Amino acid sequence: MNAVLRDAGKLVPMTVGDLDAVTSIEASAYPFPWSRGNFIDSLAAGYTAHILLADRHRTIGYFIAMEGVDEMHLLNLTVAPAEQRRGHARRMLDAVVALCRERGARQLWLEVRESNARARALYLRYGFKHIGVRRGYYPATGGQREDAAVMSLDVAVA
Protein backbone atom coordinates (compact mmCIF):
# COMPACT_ATOMS: atom_id res chain seq x y z
CA MET A 1 0.00 0.00 0.00
CA ASN A 2 1.40 3.41 -0.88
CA ALA A 3 2.02 6.24 1.58
CA VAL A 4 -0.96 8.24 0.38
CA LEU A 5 -3.40 5.50 1.38
CA ARG A 6 -1.65 4.79 4.69
CA ASP A 7 -2.05 8.45 5.68
CA ALA A 8 -5.62 8.81 4.39
CA GLY A 9 -7.21 8.79 7.83
CA LYS A 10 -10.23 6.80 8.80
CA LEU A 11 -13.83 6.24 7.80
CA VAL A 12 -16.44 6.96 10.44
CA PRO A 13 -20.24 7.06 10.31
CA MET A 14 -21.66 10.36 9.09
CA THR A 15 -23.84 12.34 11.49
CA VAL A 16 -25.90 15.51 11.13
CA GLY A 17 -23.00 17.29 12.86
CA ASP A 18 -20.80 16.51 9.85
CA LEU A 19 -23.10 18.16 7.31
CA ASP A 20 -21.44 21.59 7.25
CA ALA A 21 -18.20 19.99 6.04
CA VAL A 22 -20.02 17.53 3.76
CA THR A 23 -22.19 20.15 2.06
CA SER A 24 -19.15 22.41 1.63
CA ILE A 25 -17.31 19.62 -0.20
CA GLU A 26 -20.43 18.78 -2.21
CA ALA A 27 -20.82 22.41 -3.34
CA SER A 28 -17.15 22.63 -4.34
CA ALA A 29 -17.22 19.35 -6.26
CA TYR A 30 -20.41 19.63 -8.35
CA PRO A 31 -22.28 22.24 -10.35
CA PHE A 32 -25.56 20.66 -9.16
CA PRO A 33 -24.81 19.52 -5.59
CA TRP A 34 -27.02 17.59 -3.24
CA SER A 35 -28.79 19.88 -0.80
CA ARG A 36 -28.40 19.70 2.97
CA GLY A 37 -31.93 18.29 2.95
CA ASN A 38 -30.84 15.43 0.66
CA PHE A 39 -28.18 14.46 3.20
CA ILE A 40 -30.54 14.82 6.16
CA ASP A 41 -33.15 12.67 4.40
CA SER A 42 -30.51 10.00 3.67
CA LEU A 43 -29.41 9.89 7.29
CA ALA A 44 -33.01 9.84 8.53
CA ALA A 45 -33.78 6.94 6.17
CA GLY A 46 -30.95 4.94 7.71
CA TYR A 47 -28.81 4.78 4.58
CA THR A 48 -25.20 3.77 5.07
CA ALA A 49 -23.21 7.01 5.26
CA HIS A 50 -19.57 7.53 6.18
CA ILE A 51 -17.08 10.36 6.07
CA LEU A 52 -13.37 10.02 5.37
CA LEU A 53 -11.29 11.95 7.89
CA ALA A 54 -7.75 13.13 7.33
CA ASP A 55 -5.29 14.69 9.74
CA ARG A 56 -6.83 16.63 12.63
CA HIS A 57 -10.25 15.19 11.88
CA ARG A 58 -10.69 17.16 8.64
CA THR A 59 -13.39 15.69 6.37
CA ILE A 60 -12.01 14.98 2.89
CA GLY A 61 -14.69 12.70 1.45
CA TYR A 62 -17.85 10.75 2.05
CA PHE A 63 -20.20 8.15 0.66
CA ILE A 64 -23.86 7.28 1.02
CA ALA A 65 -25.31 3.93 -0.02
CA MET A 66 -28.79 2.45 0.13
CA GLU A 67 -29.31 -1.22 0.88
CA GLY A 68 -31.77 -3.32 -1.08
CA VAL A 69 -32.53 -7.00 -1.40
CA ASP A 70 -29.22 -8.70 -2.23
CA GLU A 71 -27.80 -5.39 -3.49
CA MET A 72 -26.51 -1.99 -2.51
CA HIS A 73 -26.91 1.25 -4.46
CA LEU A 74 -24.10 3.81 -4.16
CA LEU A 75 -25.93 7.15 -4.15
CA ASN A 76 -23.03 9.53 -3.60
CA LEU A 77 -19.26 9.13 -3.34
CA THR A 78 -17.31 12.37 -3.27
CA VAL A 79 -13.75 13.45 -2.54
CA ALA A 80 -12.92 17.10 -1.90
CA PRO A 81 -11.43 18.57 -5.10
CA ALA A 82 -8.13 19.43 -3.39
CA GLU A 83 -7.80 15.80 -2.22
CA GLN A 84 -8.61 14.05 -5.51
CA ARG A 85 -6.21 11.72 -7.34
CA ARG A 86 -4.73 10.42 -4.08
CA GLY A 87 -6.54 7.09 -3.80
CA HIS A 88 -9.32 8.27 -1.47
CA ALA A 89 -12.20 7.30 -3.79
CA ARG A 90 -10.75 3.82 -4.21
CA ARG A 91 -10.39 3.48 -0.45
CA MET A 92 -14.03 4.42 0.02
CA LEU A 93 -15.07 1.98 -2.74
CA ASP A 94 -13.15 -0.74 -0.88
CA ALA A 95 -15.17 0.13 2.24
CA VAL A 96 -18.48 0.05 0.36
CA VAL A 97 -17.63 -3.35 -1.13
CA ALA A 98 -16.69 -4.66 2.33
CA LEU A 99 -20.05 -3.43 3.65
CA CYS A 100 -21.82 -5.15 0.74
CA ARG A 101 -20.16 -8.43 1.60
CA GLU A 102 -20.89 -8.05 5.34
CA ARG A 103 -24.55 -7.46 4.61
CA GLY A 104 -24.97 -10.14 1.97
CA ALA A 105 -25.31 -7.87 -1.05
CA ARG A 106 -24.30 -9.49 -4.33
CA GLN A 107 -24.36 -6.40 -6.56
CA LEU A 108 -23.29 -2.80 -6.12
CA TRP A 109 -25.07 -0.33 -8.42
CA LEU A 110 -24.47 3.33 -9.22
CA GLU A 111 -25.24 6.09 -11.67
CA VAL A 112 -22.61 8.54 -12.85
CA ARG A 113 -22.87 11.51 -15.20
CA GLU A 114 -21.90 10.64 -18.75
CA SER A 115 -19.69 13.76 -18.73
CA ASN A 116 -17.77 12.64 -15.62
CA ALA A 117 -15.02 10.79 -17.49
CA ARG A 118 -12.68 10.58 -14.49
CA ALA A 119 -15.27 8.92 -12.28
CA ARG A 120 -16.41 6.55 -15.03
CA ALA A 121 -12.78 5.55 -15.66
CA LEU A 122 -12.24 4.94 -11.94
CA TYR A 123 -15.30 2.71 -11.73
CA LEU A 124 -14.29 0.75 -14.83
CA ARG A 125 -10.75 0.25 -13.47
CA TYR A 126 -12.30 -0.92 -10.21
CA GLY A 127 -14.25 -3.60 -12.06
CA PHE A 128 -17.69 -2.05 -12.59
CA LYS A 129 -19.46 -2.90 -15.83
CA HIS A 130 -21.44 -0.40 -17.87
CA ILE A 131 -25.01 -1.76 -17.80
CA GLY A 132 -27.04 0.96 -19.48
CA VAL A 133 -28.09 4.59 -19.59
CA ARG A 134 -30.72 6.56 -17.69
CA ARG A 135 -31.81 9.30 -20.12
CA GLY A 136 -32.09 12.80 -18.67
CA TYR A 137 -31.24 11.61 -15.16
CA TYR A 138 -29.19 14.61 -13.96
CA PRO A 139 -29.89 18.35 -14.13
CA ALA A 140 -27.59 20.27 -16.47
CA THR A 141 -26.95 23.87 -17.41
CA GLY A 142 -29.60 25.91 -19.17
CA GLY A 143 -32.45 23.78 -17.86
CA GLN A 144 -31.19 20.79 -19.83
CA ARG A 145 -30.80 17.22 -18.52
CA GLU A 146 -27.80 14.89 -18.73
CA ASP A 147 -27.76 11.14 -19.13
CA ALA A 148 -26.35 8.85 -16.45
CA ALA A 149 -24.28 5.77 -17.08
CA VAL A 150 -25.63 2.87 -15.00
CA MET A 151 -22.87 0.67 -13.67
CA SER A 152 -22.79 -2.50 -11.61
CA LEU A 153 -20.17 -4.49 -9.75
CA ASP A 154 -20.48 -8.14 -8.79
CA VAL A 155 -19.14 -7.85 -5.25
CA ALA A 156 -18.70 -11.58 -4.93
CA VAL A 157 -15.75 -11.37 -7.34
CA ALA A 158 -14.57 -7.76 -6.89
C-alpha positions, 0 to 999 in steps of 0.5 A, a space after each residue: 500500500 502506498 504512503 498516500 493511502 496509509 495516511 488517508 485517515 479513517 472512515 467513520 459514520 456520518 452524522 448531522 453534525 458533519 453536514 457543514 463539512 459535507 455540504 461544503 465539499 459537495 458544493 465545491 465538487 459539483 455544479 448541481 450539488 445535493 442539498 443539505 436536505 438530501 443528506 438529512 433525508 438519507 441519514 433519517 432513512 438509515 442509509 449507510 453514510 460515512 465520512 473520510 477523515 484526514 489529519 486533525 479530523 478534517 473531512 475529505 470525502 464521504 459516501 452514502 449507499 442504500 441497501 436493497 434485497 441482495 444489493 446496494 446502491 451507491 448514491 453519492 461518493 465524493 472526494 474534496 477537489 483538493 484531495 482528488 487523485 490520491 486514492 481516497 475514492 478507491 479506499 471508500 469503494 473498498 469500504 463500500 464493497 466490504 459493507 456489501 459483503 458483510 450485509 450479503 449484497 451481491 451487486 453494487 449499483 451506481 449512476 454517474 454523469 456521462 460527462 464525468 469521465 474521471 469517475 467513469 474511468 475509476 469505476 471501470 478500473 475498479 471492475 464495474 461494468 457499464 449496464 445501461 443509460 438513464 436518459 435525462 437523469 441529472 440536471 444540467 446547465 440551461 435547464 437541460 438534462 444529462 444522461 447517467 451511465 448505470 454501472 454495476 459491480 459483482 461484489 462476490 468477485 470484486 
